[in-house]
Amino acid sequence: MSAGTFTPRPGAAPVSRMILAQTALETRMLLRNGEQLLLTVIIPALLLVLFSAVDIVDTGAGKSVDFLAPGILALAVMSTAFTGQAIATGFDRRYGVLKRLGASPLPRWALMAAKTLSVLVTEVLQIALLTVIALALGWSPQGNPLSVAVLVLLGTAAFSGLGLLMAGTLRAEATLAAANLVFLLLLVGGGVIVPMEKFPGGVRSVLELLPISALSDGLREVLQQGAALPWGAAAVLAAWAVLGLGAAARLFRWE
């Protein structure tokens, strides 16, 4: 045994390894949180089953599940990237978790990258589960999976920026109330379950500019109608992503 066998090697781990470790931690914490599971998994699944099985809302010609499934997928993205992330990050900030992590070898940008990767991992699990449920209900998806992936990534960026902006500027209790209120309002007025055609013309024009409307309608164009990438919806999501992430980067308070 040489003299240097047990010589310590001080220094931080590579940033990539720290990001992966933090991503795994964030994902485990989210999946162990009953309230987060209710928001991100159980509610979207129940809405999909309920509105597909019971003729409550007129979704037009064809099977209800063909209209509802893309909207519920969009709702799942919003529930994780916006509502769940805003609430979790807001309370991390309140309890000083972000301040302590900001003083660790993990760079602040790497912490945000880990949170984003955790959101993406959760979304993959959500989409897989909801897809299985929708297929069991008779869903017949069409379109290019690559177009779906582009829309989901743009939607994730848009909602993540808005969620981080809310968590980094409001008190945790205000974030909790506001995030849940926005979730409910967009569930009703974002084209998730109720077709946009049901709204008056002027109201509809405004609602169509919301990120949830762009994502649900974009996914519906691809998965229900078999269209190529809907550039209009993609442009709306990209604009929200730039605005949300840019504002969060400038205004986010770590304490």
Secondary structure, 3 states (H helix, E strand, C coil): CCCCCCCCCCCCCCHHHHHHHHHHHHHHHHHHCHHHHHHHHHHHHHHHHHHHHCCCCCCCCCCHHHHHHHHHHHHHHHHHHHHHHHHHHHHHHHCCHHHHHHCCCCCHHHHHHHHHHHHHHHHHHHHHHHHHHHHHCCCCCCCCHHHHHHHHHHHHHHHHHHHHHHHHHCCHHHHHHHHHHHHHHHHHHCCCCCCHHHCCHHHHHHHCCCHHHHHHHHHHHHHCCCCCCCHHHHHHHHHHHHHHHHHHHHHCCCC
